[in-house]
Amino acid sequence: MKSLTSLQLFLLLSTTVFNLFSSTAAIGVNYGMVADNLPSPTEVANFIKTKTIFDSVKIFDTNPNVLRAFANTGITMTVTIPNGEIPNLANEGVASAWVNANIQPFHPQTKIKYISIGNEVVLLNNPAHINGLVPAMTALTEALRKAGPQFQDIKVTSAHALNMFQGLTVPSLARFRFDLAETFFKPVLQFHQQNKSPFMINPYPYFELNVMSNNIDYAVFRKTPGVFDPASKKTYSNALDSLLDKTYTAMSALGFGDVDIVIGETGWPSLGDPGNKAAGMDNAASYNGHLIRKIVSGVGTPLMPNRKFETYIFALFNENQKPGPLAEKNWGLFQPDFSPVYTSGALRDGPQPNLSNPGFDVEVKPGQPLPKPVQPADNAKKFCVPKPEATDAQLQNNLDYACGQGIDCRPIQAGGACVEPATVRSRAAFAMNSYFKSKLGVDSACDFSGTGQLTTVDP
């Protein structure tokens, strides 16, 4: 009888530990496929299920081979509809046809959890995509409802880049852009509130370095004095918490603080071009190692304590065909042969990163102001322009890439101050130079696959 009681106690403790772990926020990974050397989707699905901590996967399309590979694995999936399809999806017939072609053949064998309509539409600033997003989300939700009860657990959302705030301000005073707060973000959040779907964001401290005095330690969760918010009297130990609280404050200001927040993308590159001091294995290991630890712990943020955030790390693999700087090819946790790029803690039974700083505590120094952007003096008079021999096709790629990285490209769009001359070369010069300046004038940020060059002549 005594032995049986001990066994029962062991089982009870084991069940308690399991329940504690399973109640933590879901942690997933973005599975990009812009590469020519990746393993098959079936191999990937088996690897994620048997070797990693991930219980969810996000893809950037509705690739049927991928969806079939994850059938009956128990792993939940987020699929993405390209931005270009947004205007047509507002039509209920089109939305129903899309569900019939892309969701019905796979769900529920493949557990599709979210459909993300478009990606970072505000950042890319196409009016048709911005204006069409809520009608498309509404039509798609109705199409899922009509498709049958087994499809009504799928939630519709859209991932947003964090160029959506008005100016640079402390987290507790953040607001959505004045030109979009009432006309775009309020209807989006109303949709999420009514349909109990999450507001998905892509917070990347790596791309925010230029507004935090290039404070890499603060960005990757290392021990720092922190940043004090005088309005809330909170001190931030890391940049991710600040970005999350900015989002929450802006949502709350519109009356939607109760809408769930999902982190659709976040991560750090492990390799960059010469001169890029931010991209590197040590920084990537620190960021993603602390990130995993933070999300699993459910510690929350200063303004959202103990709040759990479903999170998708970017990315599963290094992708050798991605355009742009070298860093763009090196966001992966794993190489295509499944070997870890560095120790992140993503392997279920693998080594854990040596994180001397848990990332949640902070040396509090009340009154410390937010850092201000600093432009290095030696690069202040450098400009990035296209090389004379660069083709229009190459420059269009540069233009699309730079505008997709958080650069404000409105001045070169219709009605903008820099729209003339309306040539690809002129518009690319503006975008390339803006991107270069956003990276604090690091020479490698003007490479653009060999099509950019530095000059001291203001273009």
N, C-alpha and C positions, 0 to 999 in steps of 0.2 A: 504493500500500500504506500509506503514511504517513497519507493522508487517511482511509482506511478505519479505521485504528487509532484515529484521533481521534474518528471517528463512533462506533465501538464504545465508546470511553471515555465519550463524552457519554451514550450510551444506558445504560451501566452506572450512571453517576452519577444519571441521571434516575430509573432504576428504584430505586436505593437511596433517594433522597429520597422517592419515592412510597411505598415500603414503610415508611419511617420514619413518614410521615404516617398511612398506613392502619393502622399497628399501635397507634396511640394509642387511648385510650378513646373509645367511641362518645359522641357528644353529640347529644341530641335536644331536642324541644320539646313542651310540652303544648298541644294544640289544643283549647281550650275554645270553646263555641258559644253562650254565654248572651248573645246579642246579636241585634238585628234588622237589622243592616246589614253582615253579613259576606259576602264573596264565596263563590261556589259551591265545594264540595269539590274539584271538578276543577281549578278555578283555583288553589286552595290547594296541591294536590298538585304541580301544575306549578311553582308558585313555589318551594316548598320544594326540589324536585329540581333546578331550574335556577339558582336565585339564592342559596340559603343554604348554610351549612356543615353543616346538619343531615342526619344519615343515619337518623334514627329519630323517630317521632312517637308520642305517648301521647294517647289520647282517653278520655273519661269515660263511655263507653257502648259499644255495638256498632252504631252507626249504619251501616246497610247502604250508604247513599249515600257515606259517607266511606270505608268499606272498599273499595267498588268503585272509587272515584276513585284510590286508591293502588295498584291492581293493576298489576303489571308495571313499577313505578317503581324497584324495588330498595330502597325505604325500608322499614325494619322498623316494625311497629306493636305497641303495647301497648293492649289493650282492657280495659275495666273493667266489672265486674258490680256493680250497685247493692247497697248494704248490706242492703236489705230482702229480697233473694233468697237471702241466705246460709243461713238455716235450712233451706229446701227443698232446696238443692243437696246437702245431706248424703245425700240419697236418690240412689242410683246411677241409677235410671231417669230422675229429673229432670235429673241431671247429663248423662246421655247425650242426652236430648232437647235440652238447652241447646246442647251441642256440635253436634248435627245442624242446629239452626236458626241458630246464630250464627257457627260456625267453618267447617264443611264447605263451605258455598257459596262461601267466599272464599279460603281457604288451600289451596295455596301461592301462587296467583297474587298475592294480597296476603300479604306475608310477616309473618304474625302471630308475634311473638316471645314476648310475655308475655300472660298473662291475669291481671289483678289482681282478686282477689275482694274486693269491698268497698274502702272507703277510710277510713282512720283510725278503725277500730272502737273502739280503746281510748279515744280522745279523745271520741267520741260516747257511749260508755259504755252501750250497750244489751247487757244480759247475753246475750240470744239470739244476737246477732251475734258477741260475743266467744267464747261457748262453741261456737258452730257453725262458726267459721272453719276450724279444722284438719280436722274431718270434711268440710267442703265442699271444701277444697283437695285432700284425699285422693280424694274421689269424682270430682272433675273430672279429676284426673290419670289415674285409672283409665279414665274415659270417653274421654279422648284416646288412651290406649293401645289401647283396643278399637276406636276409630274407624279405625285403620290406621297403618302405619309413617310415613306422610307427616305425621302430626300429633304424633308423639312428640318432635319437636324444640321444641314449644311448652312453655314453662315456666309453672307456676302460682305466683303470689305474692300479696301484699297490701301496700298502702302504709300505713306507720305514721307518725303524727305523733310529735314528740319530747317528748310529755308523759309518757314512759314510764319516766323515771328517778326513783330514790328521792332526793328532796331535791336541794339545790344543792351540787354538789361538783366537785372538779377532775377533768379527763378520766380520769386514770389510776386513779381510785377509783370511777368511776361504776358503778352497779348498776341493774338493772331494778327497778321497783316491787315491794316485798316481797309485796304481795297478788297479783301476777300473774306473778312470775318463774318459779316452778315449775309453776303451773297453766296458764299461757298461753304465755309466751315460750319456755319450754323445749320444749314440743311443737311450736310454730311452727318453731323453729330445727332441731329434729330432722327435721321434714318437709323443710326446705330442704336439710339436709345429705344426707339419704337420696336426694332427687330431683335434687340438683345444681342447685337453683334459687336465686335471690338473695333476700336479705332487703332489701326496699325501704323506704326511709325518706324523709320529707319535711322536711329541715332548712331552717328559715327563720330566719336571724339577725334579720330584721326583727321577728319575733314574740318574739324573745328579748331585746329591748333593755331590758326592765324588770329583767332579772337581770344586766345588765352596765353598770349605772349610766348607761344611755342613751348608751353610747359608740359613736356612729354610725361614727366613723372606723375603729374596730376591726372593726365589723360589715361594712363595705364594702371591706375590704382596703387602706385607706390606711395610711400609715406611722404607727405608734404604738410606744410602748415595749414593747407586748406584754403578755401575761399569763403569769406563771410558775406552773408546776405543781410544787410542792415535792416531791411524791411521786415523780414520774418525772424531775425535773430538766430538763424540757422547757419551752421558752418558746413560747407561741402568738402568732403574728403576726396571726391573724384568727379570727373566731368560727366560720366553717364548719369549719375544722380541728378546733376544740375539740368541736363537735357530732359530727363523724365519729368522733373518737377516743373520745368518751363511748360511742357506739354499739358500737364495736369492743371496748372494755374490758368493757362489760356483757355482750356476747356471749361474750367469752373467759372471763368468770367462770363462765358456765354450761357451758363446754367447747365452744363453737362459733365460735371465732375464725377457723376456716377457711372459714366460709360467706361467699360473696361479698356485697358491699353495693352496691346500686344506689340512686342518688339519683333518686327518682321525681318530686319537685317541689322547686324552689328558685328564688328570684328576688327582685325588689324593685320596688315600685310607683313610678311616675314622677310621680304627682300625688296629693295628698291634700287633706283639708278644711283650712280656715284653722286655724293653730295646730299642725298636724302637721308638725314639722320634719324628720321622718325621710323621708317620702315626697317624692321630687323627682327631676328628671332627672339632676342631678349625681350623686346617690347611686345611682340605678338604673344609670347608665352605669358608675360605678366598680365596683359589685358585679358586674353581669353581664359587664362587660368583663374584669375580673380572673378571674371564674369561668371563662369560656371559655378564657382563657389558661392557667389552672391545670389544667383538665381535659385539654386537648390536650397539655400538657407531660408529664402523668403523674408529676408530682413527688411526689404522695402527701401524707401528713401526718406530724407528728412521731412517732407510734406506728406508722404504716404507710407508711414511706418507699417511694417509687417504685411505689406501688400505684395502679392505674388504676380510676377510678370512672365507670361508665356513668352519664350525667347527663341529666336532662330539665328544661330551663329552663321556668319558669312565667312568662309564657305567650306564645303566638304573637301573639295580638291583644288589644287593649283590648276589654273586653266591656261594652257600655253597659246591659245589663239585669241585671247582678249586684246583689243587695241589699247593704245595709250602707253603711259609710262610702264616701266618694268614692274612696279608695285601692283599694277592691275592684274598681272598674271600670277601673283603670289599671295593670295588671301587664304589659301587652303590650309586646313588642319592636316590633310593627308596628301601624299603623293599618289599618282595614279595606280601604283602597286600596293596601296593601302598602308604603306609605311608612314609613321608620323613625321611631319615636317619638323616638329618640336614637341616637347611634352606639354600638353594642355590640360590633361585630366579627362579627355573625351573618351578614352578607351576604358571599357568596363573593368577589366582586370589589369590594366597597364599601370605604368609608373605615374605618380602624381607630381605636379610641378612643385618646386620648392618656393613656397610663398611665405617669406618671412613676415610680410605685412598682410594681415587678413583683408585689408582694403576697406574696412568699415569704420575703424577708429580713426581719429584725427587729432593732431595737436591743435587745439582750439586757441585761436588768437582773435577774440572779438574785435571788430573794427577794421580788420584787414579788407581793403577794397578789392573789387574785381580787377583782375589784370587788364591792361589796355593793350590793344594791338601795337606791336612795335615793328617797324620796317628797318631791317639792317641798313646802316648808313652806306656800306660799300656797294649795296645793290640798289640803292634808291634811284639811281640814274640809269639803270639797265631796263631794257624793254625786250619783249619777246615778239618776233615777227616771223612770217613764213619765209622759207628759203625761196629764192627766185625760181628754182627748178621744180618746186613742189607743184603737183598737178591739182586741178580743181577737185578731183575725186578724193585725193589725200586731204586737202584742206577742208572739204565737207565733213570728212571723218573727224578731223581735229575740232571743227566747229561743234559737231554733235556731241563729241566726247566732253569738251570743256563745259558746254552748257548743261550737260548731264551731271556735272560734279558740283553743283551748287552755285555756279557763277550766275550773276544777274545778267541775263542776255536781253532784257527788255529794251535797252538802248539801240539794239540793232534789229529790232522787230518793227513791224509797221507802226508808224507814228513816233518811233523812238528818235532820240537826238542824234544817234550815230548811224542811222539807217542808210545814209548816202555816203559814198557810192554803193549801190545795192549789188555788189559783186561778191562772189564767194571768197575771194582773196581778202577783200576789205573786212568782211564780217568775221572771217577766220582770224585775221590779225587782232581784232578787238577781243575775241573770245580767248585766243591763245595768250595774249598779254594779260588779260584779267585773271586767267588761271595761274599764270606765272606769278603775278603779284599776290594772289591768294595763298601761295605756298612760300611767302616771305622772300621771294626772289631767289630761291635756290636754283642754281644753274640747270640742274637736271630736269627741273619742271618745264623747261623750254625745249626738251628733246623732241617730243611728239613723233617718235619713231623715225628720227633723222630729218624731219621736215621743218623744224623750227631753228631759229638762230637768234643770238643775242645782239643787240645794238645799243648804242648810247644816244641814238637819234630818236626823239619822241615821235612815234608814228601817228 
